[in-house]
């Protein structure tokens, strides 16, 4: 489990990105890059980190399921993810 402070920090960054999204798009369309630099750093969407929704882990993230590889494996083995079965051939 990730530290709660990292999870809340990423959530705060997501709120900041959403808050400045329209303004960033407008400044980018006008090619006003000086105006973009005046915005807060966390307004950039590249500063967001993909985190597991269950544990908050950032490494080994599977985008399709929005969870880490470890959580995915545990939940798939327990049959908690519909449509996912262990392969065998």
PyMOL Python script that loads the backbone (N, CA, C, O; Angstrom):
from pymol import cmd

cmd.read_pdbstr("""\
ATOM      1  N   UNK A   1       0.842  -1.186   0.000  1.00  0.00           N
ATOM      2  CA  UNK A   1       0.000   0.000   0.000  1.00  0.00           C
ATOM      3  C   UNK A   1       0.885   1.245   0.000  1.00  0.00           C
ATOM      4  O   UNK A   1       1.819   1.356   0.793  1.00  0.00           O
ATOM      5  N   UNK A   2       0.584   2.162  -0.882  1.00  0.00           N
ATOM      6  CA  UNK A   2       1.338   3.405  -0.973  1.00  0.00           C
ATOM      7  C   UNK A   2       0.983   4.314   0.199  1.00  0.00           C
ATOM      8  O   UNK A   2      -0.086   4.199   0.798  1.00  0.00           O
ATOM      9  N   UNK A   3       1.907   5.219   0.509  1.00  0.00           N
ATOM     10  CA  UNK A   3       1.628   6.177   1.566  1.00  0.00           C
ATOM     11  C   UNK A   3       0.427   7.036   1.181  1.00  0.00           C
ATOM     12  O   UNK A   3       0.250   7.387   0.014  1.00  0.00           O
ATOM     13  N   UNK A   4      -0.370   7.358   2.144  1.00  0.00           N
ATOM     14  CA  UNK A   4      -1.583   8.139   1.892  1.00  0.00           C
ATOM     15  C   UNK A   4      -1.239   9.523   1.347  1.00  0.00           C
ATOM     16  O   UNK A   4      -2.001  10.081   0.559  1.00  0.00           O
ATOM     17  N   UNK A   5      -0.101  10.082   1.756  1.00  0.00           N
ATOM     18  CA  UNK A   5       0.289  11.414   1.291  1.00  0.00           C
ATOM     19  C   UNK A   5       0.553  11.430  -0.208  1.00  0.00           C
ATOM     20  O   UNK A   5       0.251  12.419  -0.876  1.00  0.00           O
ATOM     21  N   UNK A   6       1.121  10.333  -0.755  1.00  0.00           N
ATOM     22  CA  UNK A   6       1.365  10.268  -2.197  1.00  0.00           C
ATOM     23  C   UNK A   6       0.058  10.186  -2.962  1.00  0.00           C
ATOM     24  O   UNK A   6      -0.088  10.792  -4.024  1.00  0.00           O
ATOM     25  N   UNK A   7      -0.887   9.438  -2.423  1.00  0.00           N
ATOM     26  CA  UNK A   7      -2.187   9.277  -3.083  1.00  0.00           C
ATOM     27  C   UNK A   7      -2.947  10.601  -3.095  1.00  0.00           C
ATOM     28  O   UNK A   7      -3.525  10.980  -4.114  1.00  0.00           O
ATOM     29  N   UNK A   8      -2.947  11.302  -1.962  1.00  0.00           N
ATOM     30  CA  UNK A   8      -3.662  12.582  -1.898  1.00  0.00           C
ATOM     31  C   UNK A   8      -2.967  13.647  -2.736  1.00  0.00           C
ATOM     32  O   UNK A   8      -3.630  14.514  -3.305  1.00  0.00           O
ATOM     33  N   UNK A   9      -1.642  13.591  -2.820  1.00  0.00           N
ATOM     34  CA  UNK A   9      -0.906  14.545  -3.654  1.00  0.00           C
ATOM     35  C   UNK A   9      -1.289  14.368  -5.117  1.00  0.00           C
ATOM     36  O   UNK A   9      -1.490  15.350  -5.832  1.00  0.00           O
ATOM     37  N   UNK A  10      -1.389  13.130  -5.561  1.00  0.00           N
ATOM     38  CA  UNK A  10      -1.765  12.872  -6.946  1.00  0.00           C
ATOM     39  C   UNK A  10      -3.207  13.311  -7.210  1.00  0.00           C
ATOM     40  O   UNK A  10      -3.518  13.803  -8.295  1.00  0.00           O
ATOM     41  N   UNK A  11      -4.075  13.136  -6.230  1.00  0.00           N
ATOM     42  CA  UNK A  11      -5.467  13.581  -6.381  1.00  0.00           C
ATOM     43  C   UNK A  11      -5.530  15.105  -6.476  1.00  0.00           C
ATOM     44  O   UNK A  11      -6.325  15.650  -7.241  1.00  0.00           O
ATOM     45  N   UNK A  12      -4.695  15.787  -5.699  1.00  0.00           N
ATOM     46  CA  UNK A  12      -4.650  17.249  -5.754  1.00  0.00           C
ATOM     47  C   UNK A  12      -4.146  17.717  -7.124  1.00  0.00           C
ATOM     48  O   UNK A  12      -4.654  18.689  -7.682  1.00  0.00           O
ATOM     49  N   UNK A  13      -3.147  17.015  -7.654  1.00  0.00           N
ATOM     50  CA  UNK A  13      -2.649  17.353  -8.985  1.00  0.00           C
ATOM     51  C   UNK A  13      -3.741  17.164 -10.037  1.00  0.00           C
ATOM     52  O   UNK A  13      -3.861  17.970 -10.960  1.00  0.00           O
ATOM     53  N   UNK A  14      -4.532  16.107  -9.901  1.00  0.00           N
ATOM     54  CA  UNK A  14      -5.618  15.851 -10.854  1.00  0.00           C
ATOM     55  C   UNK A  14      -6.647  16.977 -10.814  1.00  0.00           C
ATOM     56  O   UNK A  14      -7.152  17.398 -11.855  1.00  0.00           O
ATOM     57  N   UNK A  15      -6.956  17.463  -9.620  1.00  0.00           N
ATOM     58  CA  UNK A  15      -7.896  18.587  -9.514  1.00  0.00           C
ATOM     59  C   UNK A  15      -7.327  19.841 -10.162  1.00  0.00           C
ATOM     60  O   UNK A  15      -8.061  20.584 -10.815  1.00  0.00           O
ATOM     61  N   UNK A  16      -6.023  20.091  -9.992  1.00  0.00           N
ATOM     62  CA  UNK A  16      -5.383  21.264 -10.583  1.00  0.00           C
ATOM     63  C   UNK A  16      -5.375  21.170 -12.102  1.00  0.00           C
ATOM     64  O   UNK A  16      -5.608  22.165 -12.788  1.00  0.00           O
ATOM     65  N   UNK A  17      -5.110  19.991 -12.627  1.00  0.00           N
ATOM     66  CA  UNK A  17      -5.125  19.791 -14.083  1.00  0.00           C
ATOM     67  C   UNK A  17      -6.515  20.090 -14.630  1.00  0.00           C
ATOM     68  O   UNK A  17      -6.655  20.768 -15.648  1.00  0.00           O
ATOM     69  N   UNK A  18      -7.540  19.583 -13.954  1.00  0.00           N
ATOM     70  CA  UNK A  18      -8.916  19.817 -14.412  1.00  0.00           C
ATOM     71  C   UNK A  18      -9.284  21.298 -14.327  1.00  0.00           C
ATOM     72  O   UNK A  18     -10.002  21.814 -15.184  1.00  0.00           O
ATOM     73  N   UNK A  19      -8.792  21.973 -13.301  1.00  0.00           N
ATOM     74  CA  UNK A  19      -9.115  23.389 -13.097  1.00  0.00           C
ATOM     75  C   UNK A  19      -8.551  24.262 -14.221  1.00  0.00           C
ATOM     76  O   UNK A  19      -9.218  25.188 -14.680  1.00  0.00           O
ATOM     77  N   UNK A  20      -7.328  23.970 -14.664  1.00  0.00           N
ATOM     78  CA  UNK A  20      -6.657  24.803 -15.649  1.00  0.00           C
ATOM     79  C   UNK A  20      -6.718  24.243 -17.069  1.00  0.00           C
ATOM     80  O   UNK A  20      -6.064  24.785 -17.960  1.00  0.00           O
ATOM     81  N   UNK A  21      -7.476  23.185 -17.307  1.00  0.00           N
ATOM     82  CA  UNK A  21      -7.492  22.532 -18.617  1.00  0.00           C
ATOM     83  C   UNK A  21      -7.958  23.467 -19.731  1.00  0.00           C
ATOM     84  O   UNK A  21      -7.319  23.536 -20.781  1.00  0.00           O
ATOM     85  N   UNK A  22      -9.051  24.181 -19.522  1.00  0.00           N
ATOM     86  CA  UNK A  22      -9.577  25.072 -20.560  1.00  0.00           C
ATOM     87  C   UNK A  22      -8.615  26.225 -20.829  1.00  0.00           C
ATOM     88  O   UNK A  22      -8.384  26.593 -21.980  1.00  0.00           O
ATOM     89  N   UNK A  23      -8.061  26.789 -19.767  1.00  0.00           N
ATOM     90  CA  UNK A  23      -7.130  27.900 -19.924  1.00  0.00           C
ATOM     91  C   UNK A  23      -5.863  27.457 -20.652  1.00  0.00           C
ATOM     92  O   UNK A  23      -5.356  28.174 -21.515  1.00  0.00           O
ATOM     93  N   UNK A  24      -5.354  26.277 -20.304  1.00  0.00           N
ATOM     94  CA  UNK A  24      -4.168  25.742 -20.990  1.00  0.00           C
ATOM     95  C   UNK A  24      -4.439  25.519 -22.470  1.00  0.00           C
ATOM     96  O   UNK A  24      -3.600  25.832 -23.314  1.00  0.00           O
ATOM     97  N   UNK A  25      -5.616  24.976 -22.785  1.00  0.00           N
ATOM     98  CA  UNK A  25      -5.972  24.734 -24.183  1.00  0.00           C
ATOM     99  C   UNK A  25      -6.058  26.051 -24.955  1.00  0.00           C
ATOM    100  O   UNK A  25      -5.611  26.143 -26.098  1.00  0.00           O
ATOM    101  N   UNK A  26      -6.633  27.056 -24.320  1.00  0.00           N
ATOM    102  CA  UNK A  26      -6.759  28.364 -24.966  1.00  0.00           C
ATOM    103  C   UNK A  26      -5.383  28.982 -25.210  1.00  0.00           C
ATOM    104  O   UNK A  26      -5.116  29.498 -26.296  1.00  0.00           O
ATOM    105  N   UNK A  27      -4.524  28.931 -24.215  1.00  0.00           N
ATOM    106  CA  UNK A  27      -3.183  29.497 -24.364  1.00  0.00           C
ATOM    107  C   UNK A  27      -2.371  28.740 -25.409  1.00  0.00           C
ATOM    108  O   UNK A  27      -1.595  29.335 -26.157  1.00  0.00           O
ATOM    109  N   UNK A  28      -2.556  27.428 -25.451  1.00  0.00           N
ATOM    110  CA  UNK A  28      -1.841  26.629 -26.452  1.00  0.00           C
ATOM    111  C   UNK A  28      -2.322  26.954 -27.859  1.00  0.00           C
ATOM    112  O   UNK A  28      -1.521  27.009 -28.791  1.00  0.00           O
ATOM    113  N   UNK A  29      -3.633  27.170 -28.019  1.00  0.00           N
ATOM    114  CA  UNK A  29      -4.185  27.502 -29.331  1.00  0.00           C
ATOM    115  C   UNK A  29      -3.655  28.854 -29.811  1.00  0.00           C
ATOM    116  O   UNK A  29      -3.427  29.055 -31.004  1.00  0.00           O
ATOM    117  N   UNK A  30      -3.465  29.770 -28.874  1.00  0.00           N
ATOM    118  CA  UNK A  30      -2.931  31.091 -29.206  1.00  0.00           C
ATOM    119  C   UNK A  30      -1.411  31.087 -29.303  1.00  0.00           C
ATOM    120  O   UNK A  30      -0.811  32.103 -29.653  1.00  0.00           O
ATOM    121  N   UNK A  31      -0.779  29.945 -28.994  1.00  0.00           N
ATOM    122  CA  UNK A  31       0.680  29.792 -28.975  1.00  0.00           C
ATOM    123  C   UNK A  31       1.335  30.779 -28.018  1.00  0.00           C
ATOM    124  O   UNK A  31       2.416  31.308 -28.278  1.00  0.00           O
ATOM    125  N   UNK A  32       0.642  31.010 -26.897  1.00  0.00           N
ATOM    126  CA  UNK A  32       1.157  31.896 -25.845  1.00  0.00           C
ATOM    127  C   UNK A  32       1.888  31.045 -24.807  1.00  0.00           C
ATOM    128  O   UNK A  32       1.337  30.721 -23.754  1.00  0.00           O
ATOM    129  N   UNK A  33       3.120  30.690 -25.114  1.00  0.00           N
ATOM    130  CA  UNK A  33       3.863  29.790 -24.236  1.00  0.00           C
ATOM    131  C   UNK A  33       4.359  30.497 -22.978  1.00  0.00           C
ATOM    132  O   UNK A  33       4.623  29.850 -21.964  1.00  0.00           O
ATOM    133  N   UNK A  34       4.485  31.814 -23.038  1.00  0.00           N
ATOM    134  CA  UNK A  34       4.830  32.560 -21.821  1.00  0.00           C
ATOM    135  C   UNK A  34       3.674  32.504 -20.821  1.00  0.00           C
ATOM    136  O   UNK A  34       3.887  32.426 -19.612  1.00  0.00           O
ATOM    137  N   UNK A  35       2.457  32.545 -21.343  1.00  0.00           N
ATOM    138  CA  UNK A  35       1.287  32.435 -20.474  1.00  0.00           C
ATOM    139  C   UNK A  35       1.181  31.060 -19.833  1.00  0.00           C
ATOM    140  O   UNK A  35       0.763  30.936 -18.682  1.00  0.00           O
ATOM    141  N   UNK A  36       1.558  30.036 -20.574  1.00  0.00           N
ATOM    142  CA  UNK A  36       1.521  28.680 -20.029  1.00  0.00           C
ATOM    143  C   UNK A  36       2.542  28.526 -18.909  1.00  0.00           C
ATOM    144  O   UNK A  36       2.286  27.837 -17.922  1.00  0.00           O
ATOM    145  N   UNK A  37       3.703  29.168 -19.060  1.00  0.00           N
ATOM    146  CA  UNK A  37       4.721  29.064 -18.009  1.00  0.00           C
ATOM    147  C   UNK A  37       4.308  29.773 -16.729  1.00  0.00           C
ATOM    148  O   UNK A  37       4.842  29.488 -15.657  1.00  0.00           O
ATOM    149  N   UNK A  38       3.361  30.693 -16.836  1.00  0.00           N
ATOM    150  CA  UNK A  38       2.878  31.405 -15.647  1.00  0.00           C
ATOM    151  C   UNK A  38       1.902  30.560 -14.822  1.00  0.00           C
ATOM    152  O   UNK A  38       1.647  30.856 -13.655  1.00  0.00           O
ATOM    153  N   UNK A  39       1.367  29.520 -15.432  1.00  0.00           N
ATOM    154  CA  UNK A  39       0.443  28.635 -14.714  1.00  0.00           C
ATOM    155  C   UNK A  39       1.230  27.791 -13.711  1.00  0.00           C
ATOM    156  O   UNK A  39       2.447  27.656 -13.838  1.00  0.00           O
ATOM    157  N   UNK A  40       0.544  27.222 -12.714  1.00  0.00           N
ATOM    158  CA  UNK A  40       1.239  26.343 -11.771  1.00  0.00           C
ATOM    159  C   UNK A  40       1.805  25.105 -12.470  1.00  0.00           C
ATOM    160  O   UNK A  40       1.274  24.656 -13.485  1.00  0.00           O
ATOM    161  N   UNK A  41       2.877  24.568 -11.918  1.00  0.00           N
ATOM    162  CA  UNK A  41       3.503  23.381 -12.509  1.00  0.00           C
ATOM    163  C   UNK A  41       2.534  22.204 -12.550  1.00  0.00           C
ATOM    164  O   UNK A  41       2.502  21.451 -13.524  1.00  0.00           O
ATOM    165  N   UNK A  42       1.753  22.051 -11.498  1.00  0.00           N
ATOM    166  CA  UNK A  42       0.842  20.908 -11.414  1.00  0.00           C
ATOM    167  C   UNK A  42      -0.341  21.022 -12.365  1.00  0.00           C
ATOM    168  O   UNK A  42      -1.175  20.118 -12.417  1.00  0.00           O
ATOM    169  N   UNK A  43      -0.430  22.120 -13.122  1.00  0.00           N
ATOM    170  CA  UNK A  43      -1.508  22.250 -14.102  1.00  0.00           C
ATOM    171  C   UNK A  43      -1.207  21.444 -15.360  1.00  0.00           C
ATOM    172  O   UNK A  43      -2.079  21.273 -16.212  1.00  0.00           O
ATOM    173  N   UNK A  44       0.013  20.954 -15.477  1.00  0.00           N
ATOM    174  CA  UNK A  44       0.387  20.156 -16.643  1.00  0.00           C
ATOM    175  C   UNK A  44      -0.056  18.710 -16.449  1.00  0.00           C
ATOM    176  O   UNK A  44       0.219  18.122 -15.403  1.00  0.00           O
ATOM    177  N   UNK A  45      -0.739  18.125 -17.437  1.00  0.00           N
ATOM    178  CA  UNK A  45      -1.221  16.748 -17.272  1.00  0.00           C
ATOM    179  C   UNK A  45      -0.108  15.710 -17.209  1.00  0.00           C
ATOM    180  O   UNK A  45      -0.341  14.588 -16.759  1.00  0.00           O
ATOM    181  N   UNK A  46       1.100  16.064 -17.652  1.00  0.00           N
ATOM    182  CA  UNK A  46       2.194  15.099 -17.603  1.00  0.00           C
ATOM    183  C   UNK A  46       2.699  14.871 -16.189  1.00  0.00           C
ATOM    184  O   UNK A  46       3.458  13.931 -15.951  1.00  0.00           O
ATOM    185  N   UNK A  47       2.299  15.702 -15.258  1.00  0.00           N
ATOM    186  CA  UNK A  47       2.737  15.527 -13.869  1.00  0.00           C
ATOM    187  C   UNK A  47       1.877  14.528 -13.103  1.00  0.00           C
ATOM    188  O   UNK A  47       2.202  14.160 -11.974  1.00  0.00           O
ATOM    189  N   UNK A  48       0.786  14.092 -13.714  1.00  0.00           N
ATOM    190  CA  UNK A  48      -0.050  13.073 -13.083  1.00  0.00           C
ATOM    191  C   UNK A  48       0.620  11.708 -13.192  1.00  0.00           C
ATOM    192  O   UNK A  48       1.329  11.429 -14.159  1.00  0.00           O
ATOM    193  N   UNK A  49       0.390  10.872 -12.203  1.00  0.00           N
ATOM    194  CA  UNK A  49       0.961   9.536 -12.174  1.00  0.00           C
ATOM    195  C   UNK A  49      -0.184   8.533 -12.165  1.00  0.00           C
ATOM    196  O   UNK A  49      -1.144   8.688 -11.411  1.00  0.00           O
ATOM    197  N   UNK A  50      -0.083   7.504 -13.002  1.00  0.00           N
ATOM    198  CA  UNK A  50      -1.076   6.434 -12.973  1.00  0.00           C
ATOM    199  C   UNK A  50      -0.873   5.621 -11.705  1.00  0.00           C
ATOM    200  O   UNK A  50       0.216   5.097 -11.473  1.00  0.00           O
ATOM    201  N   UNK A  51      -1.903   5.511 -10.889  1.00  0.00           N
ATOM    202  CA  UNK A  51      -1.818   4.765  -9.638  1.00  0.00           C
ATOM    203  C   UNK A  51      -2.928   3.731  -9.566  1.00  0.00           C
ATOM    204  O   UNK A  51      -4.025   3.936 -10.084  1.00  0.00           O
ATOM    205  N   UNK A  52      -2.624   2.618  -8.915  1.00  0.00           N
ATOM    206  CA  UNK A  52      -3.601   1.554  -8.705  1.00  0.00           C
ATOM    207  C   UNK A  52      -4.738   2.103  -7.852  1.00  0.00           C
ATOM    208  O   UNK A  52      -4.491   2.761  -6.841  1.00  0.00           O
ATOM    209  N   UNK A  53      -5.976   1.840  -8.245  1.00  0.00           N
ATOM    210  CA  UNK A  53      -7.124   2.338  -7.497  1.00  0.00           C
ATOM    211  C   UNK A  53      -7.321   1.595  -6.184  1.00  0.00           C
ATOM    212  O   UNK A  53      -7.995   2.097  -5.284  1.00  0.00           O
ATOM    213  N   UNK A  54      -6.747   0.418  -6.065  1.00  0.00           N
ATOM    214  CA  UNK A  54      -6.912  -0.378  -4.846  1.00  0.00           C
ATOM    215  C   UNK A  54      -5.812  -0.075  -3.834  1.00  0.00           C
ATOM    216  O   UNK A  54      -6.092   0.204  -2.668  1.00  0.00           O
ATOM    217  N   UNK A  55      -4.555  -0.131  -4.287  1.00  0.00           N
ATOM    218  CA  UNK A  55      -3.431   0.011  -3.358  1.00  0.00           C
ATOM    219  C   UNK A  55      -2.699   1.332  -3.479  1.00  0.00           C
ATOM    220  O   UNK A  55      -2.029   1.745  -2.532  1.00  0.00           O
ATOM    221  N   UNK A  56      -2.807   2.009  -4.613  1.00  0.00           N
ATOM    222  CA  UNK A  56      -2.088   3.261  -4.805  1.00  0.00           C
ATOM    223  C   UNK A  56      -0.698   3.066  -5.382  1.00  0.00           C
ATOM    224  O   UNK A  56       0.039   4.037  -5.554  1.00  0.00           O
ATOM    225  N   UNK A  57      -0.328   1.835  -5.682  1.00  0.00           N
ATOM    226  CA  UNK A  57       0.997   1.542  -6.251  1.00  0.00           C
ATOM    227  C   UNK A  57       1.117   2.158  -7.642  1.00  0.00           C
ATOM    228  O   UNK A  57       0.158   2.134  -8.413  1.00  0.00           O
ATOM    229  N   UNK A  58       2.285   2.709  -7.969  1.00  0.00           N
ATOM    230  CA  UNK A  58       2.456   3.357  -9.260  1.00  0.00           C
ATOM    231  C   UNK A  58       3.214   2.512 -10.262  1.00  0.00           C
ATOM    232  O   UNK A  58       3.100   2.739 -11.466  1.00  0.00           O
ATOM    233  N   UNK A  59       3.973   1.559  -9.802  1.00  0.00           N
ATOM    234  CA  UNK A  59       4.738   0.718 -10.725  1.00  0.00           C
ATOM    235  C   UNK A  59       3.925  -0.505 -11.120  1.00  0.00           C
ATOM    236  O   UNK A  59       3.108  -1.002 -10.345  1.00  0.00           O
ATOM    237  N   UNK A  60       4.160  -0.977 -12.326  1.00  0.00           N
ATOM    238  CA  UNK A  60       3.446  -2.156 -12.809  1.00  0.00           C
ATOM    239  C   UNK A  60       1.963  -1.894 -13.006  1.00  0.00           C
ATOM    240  O   UNK A  60       1.133  -2.757 -12.722  1.00  0.00           O
ATOM    241  N   UNK A  61       1.628  -0.704 -13.490  1.00  0.00           N
ATOM    242  CA  UNK A  61       0.236  -0.288 -13.656  1.00  0.00           C
ATOM    243  C   UNK A  61      -0.326  -0.828 -14.957  1.00  0.00           C
ATOM    244  O   UNK A  61       0.303  -0.687 -16.006  1.00  0.00           O
ATOM    245  N   UNK A  62      -1.508  -1.447 -14.908  1.00  0.00           N
ATOM    246  CA  UNK A  62      -2.194  -1.935 -16.100  1.00  0.00           C
ATOM    247  C   UNK A  62      -3.340  -0.970 -16.393  1.00  0.00           C
ATOM    248  O   UNK A  62      -4.307  -0.896 -15.634  1.00  0.00           O
ATOM    249  N   UNK A  63      -3.230  -0.241 -17.484  1.00  0.00           N
ATOM    250  CA  UNK A  63      -4.198   0.817 -17.780  1.00  0.00           C
ATOM    251  C   UNK A  63      -5.622   0.305 -17.963  1.00  0.00           C
ATOM    252  O   UNK A  63      -6.579   0.919 -17.491  1.00  0.00           O
ATOM    253  N   UNK A  64      -5.750  -0.806 -18.640  1.00  0.00           N
ATOM    254  CA  UNK A  64      -7.086  -1.322 -18.955  1.00  0.00           C
ATOM    255  C   UNK A  64      -7.906  -1.593 -17.697  1.00  0.00           C
ATOM    256  O   UNK A  64      -9.122  -1.402 -17.693  1.00  0.00           O
ATOM    257  N   UNK A  65      -7.248  -2.032 -16.645  1.00  0.00           N
ATOM    258  CA  UNK A  65      -7.950  -2.384 -15.405  1.00  0.00           C
ATOM    259  C   UNK A  65      -7.741  -1.360 -14.296  1.00  0.00           C
ATOM    260  O   UNK A  65      -8.342  -1.478 -13.228  1.00  0.00           O
ATOM    261  N   UNK A  66      -6.903  -0.362 -14.531  1.00  0.00           N
ATOM    262  CA  UNK A  66      -6.596   0.700 -13.569  1.00  0.00           C
ATOM    263  C   UNK A  66      -6.114   0.146 -12.235  1.00  0.00           C
ATOM    264  O   UNK A  66      -6.510   0.622 -11.171  1.00  0.00           O
ATOM    265  N   UNK A  67      -5.246  -0.876 -12.308  1.00  0.00           N
ATOM    266  CA  UNK A  67      -4.673  -1.440 -11.088  1.00  0.00           C
ATOM    267  C   UNK A  67      -3.285  -1.989 -11.377  1.00  0.00           C
ATOM    268  O   UNK A  67      -2.899  -2.185 -12.529  1.00  0.00           O
ATOM    269  N   UNK A  68      -2.552  -2.230 -10.308  1.00  0.00           N
ATOM    270  CA  UNK A  68      -1.198  -2.743 -10.464  1.00  0.00           C
ATOM    271  C   UNK A  68      -1.237  -4.225 -10.811  1.00  0.00           C
ATOM    272  O   UNK A  68      -2.261  -4.890 -10.653  1.00  0.00           O
ATOM    273  N   UNK A  69      -0.114  -4.723 -11.283  1.00  0.00           N
ATOM    274  CA  UNK A  69      -0.022  -6.117 -11.709  1.00  0.00           C
ATOM    275  C   UNK A  69      -0.256  -7.077 -10.557  1.00  0.00           C
ATOM    276  O   UNK A  69      -0.818  -8.155 -10.750  1.00  0.00           O
ATOM    277  N   UNK A  70       0.170  -6.694  -9.361  1.00  0.00           N
ATOM    278  CA  UNK A  70       0.024  -7.562  -8.191  1.00  0.00           C
ATOM    279  C   UNK A  70      -1.446  -7.667  -7.795  1.00  0.00           C
ATOM    280  O   UNK A  70      -1.957  -8.763  -7.566  1.00  0.00           O
ATOM    281  N   UNK A  71      -2.115  -6.530  -7.717  1.00  0.00           N
ATOM    282  CA  UNK A  71      -3.540  -6.516  -7.376  1.00  0.00           C
ATOM    283  C   UNK A  71      -4.348  -7.230  -8.445  1.00  0.00           C
ATOM    284  O   UNK A  71      -5.286  -7.966  -8.137  1.00  0.00           O
ATOM    285  N   UNK A  72      -3.978  -7.009  -9.716  1.00  0.00           N
ATOM    286  CA  UNK A  72      -4.676  -7.669 -10.816  1.00  0.00           C
ATOM    287  C   UNK A  72      -4.578  -9.183 -10.689  1.00  0.00           C
ATOM    288  O   UNK A  72      -5.572  -9.892 -10.849  1.00  0.00           O
ATOM    289  N   UNK A  73      -3.382  -9.674 -10.403  1.00  0.00           N
ATOM    290  CA  UNK A  73      -3.171 -11.121 -10.308  1.00  0.00           C
ATOM    291  C   UNK A  73      -3.985 -11.728  -9.162  1.00  0.00           C
ATOM    292  O   UNK A  73      -4.599 -12.784  -9.312  1.00  0.00           O
ATOM    293  N   UNK A  74      -3.978 -11.039  -8.010  1.00  0.00           N
ATOM    294  CA  UNK A  74      -4.740 -11.532  -6.857  1.00  0.00           C
ATOM    295  C   UNK A  74      -6.235 -11.566  -7.158  1.00  0.00           C
ATOM    296  O   UNK A  74      -6.905 -12.559  -6.877  1.00  0.00           O
ATOM    297  N   UNK A  75      -6.754 -10.486  -7.727  1.00  0.00           N
ATOM    298  CA  UNK A  75      -8.191 -10.403  -7.996  1.00  0.00           C
ATOM    299  C   UNK A  75      -8.605 -11.374  -9.105  1.00  0.00           C
ATOM    300  O   UNK A  75      -9.680 -11.970  -9.042  1.00  0.00           O
ATOM    301  N   UNK A  76      -7.746 -11.532 -10.124  1.00  0.00           N
ATOM    302  CA  UNK A  76      -8.064 -12.467 -11.204  1.00  0.00           C
ATOM    303  C   UNK A  76      -8.056 -13.901 -10.697  1.00  0.00           C
ATOM    304  O   UNK A  76      -8.892 -14.705 -11.110  1.00  0.00           O
ATOM    305  N   UNK A  77      -7.130 -14.230  -9.814  1.00  0.00           N
ATOM    306  CA  UNK A  77      -7.068 -15.588  -9.261  1.00  0.00           C
ATOM    307  C   UNK A  77      -8.285 -15.898  -8.404  1.00  0.00           C
ATOM    308  O   UNK A  77      -8.743 -17.040  -8.353  1.00  0.00           O
ATOM    309  N   UNK A  78      -8.802 -14.886  -7.737  1.00  0.00           N
ATOM    310  CA  UNK A  78      -9.991 -15.064  -6.896  1.00  0.00           C
ATOM    311  C   UNK A  78     -11.291 -14.961  -7.692  1.00  0.00           C
ATOM    312  O   UNK A  78     -12.374 -15.134  -7.134  1.00  0.00           O
ATOM    313  N   UNK A  79     -11.190 -14.682  -8.985  1.00  0.00           N
ATOM    314  CA  UNK A  79     -12.382 -14.584  -9.819  1.00  0.00           C
ATOM    315  C   UNK A  79     -13.170 -13.306  -9.623  1.00  0.00           C
ATOM    316  O   UNK A  79     -14.375 -13.280  -9.871  1.00  0.00           O
ATOM    317  N   UNK A  80     -12.510 -12.240  -9.180  1.00  0.00           N
ATOM    318  CA  UNK A  80     -13.197 -10.983  -8.893  1.00  0.00           C
ATOM    319  C   UNK A  80     -13.247 -10.043 -10.099  1.00  0.00           C
ATOM    320  O   UNK A  80     -13.907  -9.005 -10.050  1.00  0.00           O
ATOM    321  N   UNK A  81     -12.552 -10.405 -11.182  1.00  0.00           N
ATOM    322  CA  UNK A  81     -12.571  -9.590 -12.396  1.00  0.00           C
ATOM    323  C   UNK A  81     -13.322 -10.377 -13.465  1.00  0.00           C
ATOM    324  O   UNK A  81     -12.837 -11.417 -13.910  1.00  0.00           O
ATOM    325  N   UNK A  82     -14.491  -9.908 -13.885  1.00  0.00           N
ATOM    326  CA  UNK A  82     -15.273 -10.658 -14.862  1.00  0.00           C
ATOM    327  C   UNK A  82     -14.573 -10.753 -16.216  1.00  0.00           C
ATOM    328  O   UNK A  82     -13.989  -9.785 -16.703  1.00  0.00           O
ATOM    329  N   UNK A  83     -14.646 -11.935 -16.805  1.00  0.00           N
ATOM    330  CA  UNK A  83     -14.090 -12.153 -18.131  1.00  0.00           C
ATOM    331  C   UNK A  83     -12.620 -12.503 -18.164  1.00  0.00           C
ATOM    332  O   UNK A  83     -12.074 -12.766 -19.235  1.00  0.00           O
ATOM    333  N   UNK A  84     -11.963 -12.512 -17.006  1.00  0.00           N
ATOM    334  CA  UNK A  84     -10.535 -12.824 -16.968  1.00  0.00           C
ATOM    335  C   UNK A  84     -10.363 -14.226 -16.418  1.00  0.00           C
ATOM    336  O   UNK A  84     -10.823 -14.537 -15.320  1.00  0.00           O
ATOM    337  N   UNK A  85      -9.697 -15.070 -17.194  1.00  0.00           N
ATOM    338  CA  UNK A  85      -9.424 -16.436 -16.750  1.00  0.00           C
ATOM    339  C   UNK A  85      -7.949 -16.722 -16.907  1.00  0.00           C
ATOM    340  O   UNK A  85      -7.272 -16.118 -17.739  1.00  0.00           O
ATOM    341  N   UNK A  86      -7.462 -17.629 -16.118  1.00  0.00           N
ATOM    342  CA  UNK A  86      -6.068 -18.036 -16.215  1.00  0.00           C
ATOM    343  C   UNK A  86      -5.903 -18.869 -17.491  1.00  0.00           C
ATOM    344  O   UNK A  86      -6.676 -19.788 -17.758  1.00  0.00           O
ATOM    345  N   UNK A  87      -4.874 -18.521 -18.269  1.00  0.00           N
ATOM    346  CA  UNK A  87      -4.700 -19.237 -19.531  1.00  0.00           C
ATOM    347  C   UNK A  87      -3.969 -20.552 -19.316  1.00  0.00           C
ATOM    348  O   UNK A  87      -3.148 -20.693 -18.411  1.00  0.00           O
ATOM    349  N   UNK A  88      -4.291 -21.500 -20.170  1.00  0.00           N
ATOM    350  CA  UNK A  88      -3.570 -22.781 -20.171  1.00  0.00           C
ATOM    351  C   UNK A  88      -3.642 -23.335 -21.581  1.00  0.00           C
ATOM    352  O   UNK A  88      -4.670 -23.211 -22.248  1.00  0.00           O
ATOM    353  N   UNK A  89      -2.563 -23.942 -22.037  1.00  0.00           N
ATOM    354  CA  UNK A  89      -2.541 -24.535 -23.370  1.00  0.00           C
ATOM    355  C   UNK A  89      -1.652 -25.726 -23.425  1.00  0.00           C
ATOM    356  O   UNK A  89      -1.518 -26.348 -24.479  1.00  0.00           O
TER     357      UNK A  89
END
""", "prot")
cmd.dss("prot")
cmd.show_as("cartoon", "prot")
cmd.util.cbc("prot")
cmd.orient("prot")
